[in-house]
Amino acid sequence: MATDPVNPQTDAARRTTGKVRPHQTQNEGLVFEKSSPGKRGYKLPELDVPPVNVDELLGAAARKEKAQLPELSEIEIVRHFTRLSTWNYAIDLGMYPLGSCTMKYNPRVNEWVARIEGLAEAHPYRPDHLAQGQLQVIDLLQRCLIEITGMDAITLQPAAGAHGEFTGILLVRAWHESQGNARMKILIPDSAHGTNPATAAICGYEVENLKSNAEGGIDLEALERQVDGETAALMLTNPSTIGVFESQIHKIADILHAKGALLYMDGANMNALVGKTRPGDFGVDVMHLNLHKTFSTPHGGGGPGSGPVACKAFLEPFLPIPVLVKNEDGGMHWHYDRPQSVGRVRAFYGNTGMFIRALAYILANGPDGLRQTTEDAVLNANYIRKKLEDVYELPYKTPSMHEVVFSDKRQAAKGVKTGDIAKRLIDYGFHPYTVSFPMIVHGALMIEPTESESLEELDLFIEAMRAIAREVEETPELVKSAPHSTRVSRLDEVQAARKPVLRWRG
Amino acid sequence: MRYLPKSPAEREQMLAEIGARSIDDLFAVIPAEYRLTRDLDVPRQHAESEIIDYFRAAGARYTHKHTSFLGAGAYRHYRPILIDAMAQRGEFLTSYTPYQAEITQGTLQAIFEFQTMISELTGMDVANASMYDGSTGAAEAVLMAMRITGRHRAVVANTVHPEYREVLHTYLRYREMPTKLVACDPETGRVDLRALEAAVTEETAAVLIQSPNFFGMIEDIPVIADIAHKKGALLIVSIAEAVSLGVVRPPVEADIVSLEAQAFGVPLCYGGPYCGVIATKEQYLRQIPGRLVGQTVDRDGYRGFVLTLSTREQHIRREKATSNICTNQALVALMATIFLTIYGKEGMRELAEQNLAKAHYAAQALSAQPGAKLRFTGAPWFNEFVLYTEEDPAAWSQRLRSDRIVGGLDLHRWYPEMSNCTLWCATEIMPRERMDKTASLMAARPVEA
């Protein structure tokens, strides 16, 4: 059958030959490849002081050759980064159900207020009396997060979740040391995020694996057996990475506390609990939060994050320096003289710009909005579960909270893996779910819709997942070779790792 | 709640389809005694306009009317409009770590460009996708040197940013890795080379210095590298003022460079988010912490980019990973990439020259006042300098404040032996008039009774 060359729906029309791709935005080179000498994207103001001679002032320390940075005009720079941006999927475009990552709406007002001049241009060493506005924001956020978690004290210094884990386990270690024995090991369930064992290791602890029970939760008998006088803490994600609340949480805490061990909670899934229950009330001693998950600060393609650590009163003396203290006159200042502190985990006070955004989110929600947000997140996950459990295998039947984890067991029988289904989902206009995690589920599909999805968007997603399940039965090759609609097809990761090319060379 | 896209009827419909009588059914798994049955005690729901009012008020105490000579690891440079115009595009802002390469090529290519630019500027072979900031980057660089050399001691110059050193201390606390602090030459403010030579031994994994150092002085990298390398130790150079690389020779003799890229168009924002990055020689690539983006091809042979060498990382290696870092500072790295693209090859030089000119003018104007002098001499420096004043800094600070000027930072807090010494920074945005005004206020010392 002859194809119509002007019909844009045909393959022939979609393909082009030579260097030019179907649309210019699909054809953007590296910024260095667009450079030519003499083009300018800047103009410096006129110098109002005498010019200096670099070689005279710096001597041997002067730079001889300029760095090979690109030379482009302003319009080219706008087009370059705009075109690159169009190659990204984003929450602003559609549903991004990456389990554990909590890809919820990032309100625009957050970005706006973080750029208010007096906040954005505040130098960190500005004297405290000139920084009362900043300190007021930090103080209110601290009080809100303490209330939300039910803990007694907090530090906002850690720069991301994993950095918060590091800080939290340092607190654990410092407290044990103050009791006379740092202890040797940290217990970590096999369902945990990879950051947990990596954190325990950098804090000088041995990692002991705790096997999950048949429901994917903590096996109380195993826990009882494994906790001993050398156990410093259990690092527990609650709800767990399969989206299940540890209903025996109080017993878990009791077992640990009876042996002098502490309960650390990875707060990655705190968005399932806000306004409904508080870790501080169910026995957690120390935990971190991810402001870029639960509190809507943008992920930005991989950061910046912010990982505040909240703890019970007995751990408060060990918090990183400085801590915020109220003056008698109602003002605030940073306090540094804290002999039991674990020290500093980051320069200055943390990712302050993220504090502003997180507080803006809390203010926009209020207590009722925060609770409704949690309820909607859980409602959405359960709706997806209900609508997909007949076509995808549900390895754990325990009730889901904010995310649902299926396995590819049925599809794998046709040779189609979770990674293939994920890639096919791209063709349907969705970002894939989290693939192959948690590791306790073979071939996991970890789906977290968040509260930000409308019923209409959820139904489209469900329809897409059901359509893919049908394709697996009828045309598995179509799924295995996906995606078919993207600017690039599946990329050769083996070559990337075998012969690493990590920079452009002209 | 305006962020939630569901009507009450839709919620009811969904509950019915799930087979739940009420939303409480979905939370029944939480033991009753731990369920929160009251409202959280947080501020009530605010309108967007009220949120803006709240933060405007918080930011109002200190505005553009102030002039600040503060630097010390956080630098105010002009931020071209394009930085936010581009970085605020939702496709960059609301995307995740680029695990699904086919639909995150924008972020991946931008990181690849960032890695290239940082390598070019620092004179290293490769750079990673970013670290949290300069302080944690320096600490991770020391841990990296420990893995490479198999040695367990570090030698650190006391002219490395004091807060960076504090972070390093925290990171090394449980690594059984003692650090030895080397003082600076009291004349030049640079690391005391003889003391350094004496401190470095066959057990030293790394020598950590900063250049320009905390006092603004540029260290003699080739000589320091020789001292480190003679004993088989690695040299780590920490750079806090990245704009210096426009005119200062890159530390090519270093083995690892830990850069704080905040100076590349990232707002001060009271200390963060900033953008650390680690650059190194090719042969140390597999010990680098954090994410790396590599070039490859797709099935049709088109160029594309992916996260690579992830077997170093926590999600694969768990407790054996090179670091526990996961989320980094991608969006801030994008801001730096845009900044470097705007200024480019010529602009970075010109910008750095303006910094040099302004700071040297400020130093001259201030040190010419009675009782004031530059604390360190005899070595090159970039846009920061230490001023000694006979008068107590607390006294002249008061006078400057009356004219909305924040003067240099008192170093006494970290260097008790340095009385009446303050650290000043002047970048390209510092008007001459403000520098002259500051100098005249400094001179206007009341006559002692």
Interface residues (C-beta under 8 A of the other chain):
Chain A: L30 V31 F32 S35 K39 R40 G41 Y42 L44 P45 L47 D48 V49 P50 P51 V52 V54 L57 L58 G59 A60 A61 A62 R63 K64 K66 A67 Q68 L69 P70 E71 L72 E74 I77 V78 H80 F81 T82 L84 S85 T86 W87 N88 Y89 A90 I91 D92 L93 Y96 L98 C101 M103 Y105 N106 P107 V109 E111 W112 V113 A114 R115 I116 E117 G118 L119 A120 E121 A122 H123 P124 Y125 R126 P127 L130 A131 Q132 G133 Q134 Q136 V137 L140 C144 E147 I148 A159 A160 G161 A162 H163 E165 F166 L170 R173 H193 G194 T195 P197 A198 T199 A200 A201 I202 C203 G204 V207 V244 F245 S247 I249 H250 V274 G275 K276 T277 R278 D281 F282 N290 H292 P298 H299 G300 G301 G302 G303 P304 G305 S306 P320 I321 V342 G343 R344 V345 R346 A347 F348 Y349 G350 N351 T352 G353 M354 I356 A360 I362 L363 A364 N365 G366 P367 D368 G369 L370 R371 Q372 T373 E375 D376 V378 L379 N380 N382 Y383 K386 K387 T398 P399 M401 A422 K423 I426 H431 P432 V435 F437 E451 S452 E453 S454 L455 E457 P483 T486 R487 V488 S489 R490 L491 D492 E493 Q495 A496 A497 P500 V501 L502 R503 W504
Chain B: M1 R2 Y3 L4 P5 K6 E10 R11 Q13 M14 L15 E17 I18 G19 A20 I23 L26 F27 A28 V29 I30 P31 E33 Y34 R35 L36 D39 L40 D41 V42 P43 R44 Q45 H46 E48 E50 I51 I52 Y54 F55 R56 A57 A58 G59 A60 R61 Y62 T63 H64 H66 S68 L70 A72 G73 A74 R76 P80 L82 D84 A85 M86 Q88 R89 G90 E91 F92 L93 T94 S95 Y96 T97 P98 Y99 Q100 A101 E102 I103 T104 Q105 G106 T107 Q109 A110 I111 F112 E113 Q115 T116 M117 S119 E120 L121 D125 V126 A127 A129 S130 Y132 D133 G134 S135 T136 L143 H161 E163 Y164 E166 V167 H169 T170 Y171 R173 Y174 R175 I218 D220 L245 G246 V247 V248 R249 P250 P267 L268 C269 Y270 G271 G272 P273 L285 R291 L292 V293 G294 Q295 T296 V297 D298 R299 D300 Y302 G304 F305 V306 T308 L309 T311 E313 Q314 H315 I316 R317 R318 E319 K320 A321 S323 N324 I325 C326 T327 N328 Q329 A330 L331 V332 L334 I338 L340 T341 I342 Y343 G344 K345 E346 G347 M348 R349 E350 L351 E353 Q354 L356 A357 K358 H360 Y361 P380 V406 L409 E428 P431 R432 E433 M435
